[in-house]
Amino acid sequence: MPGSTQTVIYNRTHWAKFYLDHAGLVAKPKRGYFIITDRGRKVLAANPPKIDNRFLSQFPEFVAFKGNRNSAQSPQLGSSPTTVSILTPDEVLRETAEGLNDELRSELLNRLLTSDPSFFEYAVVSLLEAMGYGGANENPGKIIGKPGDGGLDGAIDGDALGLDRVYIQAKRYKVENKISAPDVQAFFGAVAAAKATKGVFVTTSDFTPAALQFAEKVQLKLVLINGERLTKLMLRYNVGVRIQETLYIKKLDEDFFTEE
């Protein structure tokens, strides 16, 4: 690849696996492993002449993943060579960066789902620390989850003096297993019993509409963070990720060419 040590075949294979995963044709049971799914076997049995993004668009998961970007996309792997990009070079660069971040968020979520529940609790507390909770205290957050914990998995100081404590509930659930209203109600009761006023409920899945409505109505401040928001925050605060490469975008220095 231009300006990189990565080879073209590695890059294209990587993106092919990424798109096949979002179309449900392959799955990633753990890091470095890929397996074909039942849907993938059916596709192979049909012997399609070519598998590209247009072919994958028949699957609703792939369409949902691509979102609303289809109206203004640059040529992609598997697209027609006659496709003309309607994006400017800097838009292509930013869309590429967004695609890389989407892939990284997907990998983050997969790693969280395949990790131990105790590690997920640690990751959530680490994120809150990176966001500035606890002030300048050393180790402001702690894991308190244990049998009989009343639904509280962790706690972190909301300020440097520890005057306002935030309690945490962390649920490492699969995407289809949404957090229901009774789950949030139980967490609310645990936070209230701890005589606290703030709680953060974090999950790798999502919350039902009833759960969201309950959190909005209670007097305590309850923040619900689903898997999508969780991975975005982890990227923003560099939790579980690190900078691999920095690209500098330069422009013409008009001052240099200005004649006095």
C-alpha positions in Angstrom: 0.0 0.0 0.0 1.3 3.5 -0.8 3.0 5.0 2.2 2.6 1.9 4.3 4.3 -1.4 5.1 1.0 -3.3 4.5 0.7 -5.3 1.4 -2.3 -5.0 -1.0 -3.3 -8.6 -0.7 -3.4 -8.4 3.1 -5.4 -5.2 3.0 -8.0 -6.5 0.5 -8.3 -9.9 2.3 -8.8 -8.1 5.6 -11.7 -5.9 4.2 -13.2 -8.9 2.4 -13.5 -10.8 5.7 -14.8 -7.6 7.4 -17.7 -7.3 4.8 -18.5 -11.0 4.8 -18.7 -10.9 8.6 -21.3 -8.0 8.5 -23.3 -9.9 5.8 -23.5 -13.0 8.0 -21.5 -15.2 5.7 -18.6 -15.7 8.1 -18.2 -15.4 11.9 -15.3 -14.6 14.2 -15.5 -16.9 17.2 -12.3 -15.5 18.6 -9.3 -13.5 17.7 -7.5 -14.7 14.5 -10.2 -17.3 13.7 -12.9 -17.1 11.0 -15.5 -19.8 10.3 -18.1 -20.0 7.5 -21.8 -19.8 8.6 -24.8 -21.7 7.4 -25.7 -18.7 5.3 -22.2 -18.7 3.8 -22.5 -22.3 2.9 -25.8 -21.7 1.1 -24.2 -18.8 -0.9 -21.3 -21.1 -2.0 -23.7 -23.8 -2.9 -25.5 -21.4 -5.2 -22.2 -20.8 -7.0 -22.5 -17.0 -7.5 -20.3 -15.6 -10.3 -19.0 -12.9 -8.0 -19.3 -11.8 -4.4 -19.0 -8.0 -4.0 -20.7 -5.2 -2.1 -23.6 -5.2 -4.5 -24.1 -8.9 -4.0 -23.9 -8.6 -0.2 -26.6 -5.9 -0.2 -29.3 -8.6 -0.4 -28.6 -9.3 3.3 -30.4 -6.9 5.7 -27.5 -7.0 8.2 -25.1 -5.7 5.6 -27.5 -2.9 4.5 -27.9 -1.8 8.1 -24.2 -1.7 8.5 -23.6 0.4 5.5 -26.3 2.8 6.7 -27.1 5.8 4.6 -23.7 6.1 2.9 -24.8 4.3 -0.3 -25.9 7.6 -1.9 -22.3 9.0 -1.9 -19.7 6.3 -1.8 -16.3 6.0 -3.4 -15.4 2.9 -5.4 -15.0 -0.1 -3.1 -13.5 -3.5 -3.3 -15.6 -5.5 -5.7 -17.3 -2.6 -7.3 -17.3 -1.9 -11.1 -14.0 -0.4 -12.4 -16.1 2.1 -14.3 -17.7 3.5 -11.1 -16.8 7.2 -10.7 -16.3 8.7 -7.2 -18.4 11.8 -6.5 -16.4 12.5 -3.3 -13.5 14.9 -3.0 -10.2 13.4 -2.0 -10.4 14.7 1.6 -14.0 13.3 1.8 -12.7 9.9 0.7 -9.9 10.1 3.3 -12.4 10.9 6.1 -14.8 8.2 4.9 -11.9 5.8 4.9 -11.0 6.8 8.5 -14.6 6.4 9.5 -14.7 2.9 7.9 -11.5 1.9 9.8 -13.1 3.2 13.0 -16.2 1.2 12.3 -14.1 -1.9 11.9 -12.2 -1.2 15.1 -15.4 -0.7 17.0 -16.7 -4.0 15.7 -13.4 -5.7 16.9 -13.7 -4.0 20.2 -17.2 -5.3 20.8 -16.2 -8.8 19.8 -13.3 -8.8 22.2 -15.5 -7.6 25.0 -18.0 -10.3 24.3 -15.4 -13.0 24.3 -13.6 -11.8 27.4 -14.4 -12.8 31.0 -17.2 -10.9 32.7 -14.7 -9.6 35.3 -12.6 -8.1 32.6 -15.6 -6.4 31.1 -16.2 -4.8 34.5 -12.6 -3.7 34.6 -12.9 -2.2 31.1 -15.9 -0.2 32.1 -14.2 1.2 35.2 -11.1 2.0 33.1 -13.2 3.9 30.6 -14.8 6.1 33.3 -11.3 6.8 34.7 -10.1 7.8 31.3 -13.1 10.1 31.0 -11.9 12.0 34.1 -14.0 10.5 36.9 -12.2 10.3 40.2 -10.2 13.5 39.7 -6.6 13.2 40.7 -7.1 10.3 43.1 -5.0 7.2 42.6 -7.1 4.2 41.5 -10.4 6.1 41.9 -12.5 3.3 40.5 -12.9 -0.2 41.9 -14.7 -3.5 41.1 -17.2 -4.5 43.8 -19.2 -7.1 42.0 -19.7 -10.3 43.8 -22.5 -12.7 44.8 -25.1 -10.7 46.6 -23.8 -7.3 45.4 -27.3 -6.1 44.7 -26.6 -5.5 41.1 -23.6 -3.2 41.6 -20.5 -4.2 39.7 -18.2 -1.2 40.3 -18.0 2.3 41.8 -16.0 5.4 41.0 -15.7 8.8 42.6 -17.4 11.6 40.7 -14.9 14.2 42.0 -11.4 14.5 43.5 -12.7 14.6 47.1 -14.9 11.6 46.7 -18.0 13.5 47.7 -20.1 12.1 44.9 -19.9 8.4 44.2 -21.1 6.8 40.9 -22.1 3.2 40.9 -21.8 0.9 37.9 -23.6 -2.1 36.5 -21.9 -3.9 33.6 -23.7 -6.6 31.6 -21.7 -8.5 28.9 -24.7 -9.6 26.8 -25.0 -10.7 23.2 -26.4 -8.1 20.8 -29.8 -9.8 20.6 -30.2 -10.0 24.4 -31.4 -6.5 25.3 -31.6 -5.1 28.8 -35.2 -4.9 30.0 -37.0 -2.5 32.3 -36.9 -4.9 35.3 -33.1 -5.0 35.0 -32.8 -1.2 35.1 -35.3 -1.1 38.0 -33.2 -3.5 40.0 -30.1 -1.4 39.4 -32.1 1.7 40.4 -33.0 0.0 43.7 -29.4 -1.0 44.3 -28.1 2.6 43.7 -30.8 4.0 46.0 -30.0 1.5 48.7 -26.3 2.6 48.5 -27.6 6.2 49.2 -26.1 7.4 45.9 -27.7 9.7 43.4 -25.9 8.6 40.2 -25.6 5.3 38.3 -24.2 4.1 35.0 -25.5 0.9 33.4 -23.3 -0.3 30.6 -24.0 -3.3 28.3 -22.5 -4.7 25.1 -26.1 -5.2 23.8 -28.8 -2.5 24.0 -31.8 -1.4 26.1 -35.5 -1.9 25.4 -37.7 1.2 24.9 -39.3 0.5 28.3 -35.9 0.4 30.0 -35.0 3.8 28.5 -38.3 5.3 29.5 -37.8 4.1 33.1 -34.4 5.6 33.3 -35.7 9.0 32.2 -38.5 9.1 34.7 -36.7 8.2 38.0 -35.3 10.9 40.2 -31.8 9.4 40.4 -29.5 10.2 37.5 -29.2 6.9 35.5 -27.1 6.9 32.4 -27.6 3.9 30.1 -24.7 3.1 27.7 -25.3 0.4 25.0 -22.7 -1.4 22.9 -22.6 1.2 20.1 -22.0 4.1 22.5 -19.5 2.1 24.6 -17.2 1.4 21.7 -17.4 5.0 20.5 -16.4 6.2 23.9 -13.5 3.7 24.0 -12.2 5.0 20.8 -12.6 8.6 21.8 -10.7 8.1 25.1 -8.2 5.5 23.8 -9.3 2.7 26.1 -8.4 -0.7 24.6 -6.9 0.9 21.5 -3.7 2.7 20.6 -2.6 4.9 17.8 -0.9 2.9 15.1 -0.1 5.5 12.6 -0.5 9.3 12.2 -1.2 11.0 8.9 -0.6 14.6 8.3 -2.9 16.5 5.9 -1.2 19.6 4.5 -2.4 22.5 2.5 -0.9 25.4 0.6 0.6 28.1 2.8 -0.9 31.2 1.3 1.1 33.5 3.6 4.3 32.1 2.0 3.2 33.2 -1.4 1.9 36.6 -0.4 4.0 39.4 -1.8 4.5 42.4 0.4 
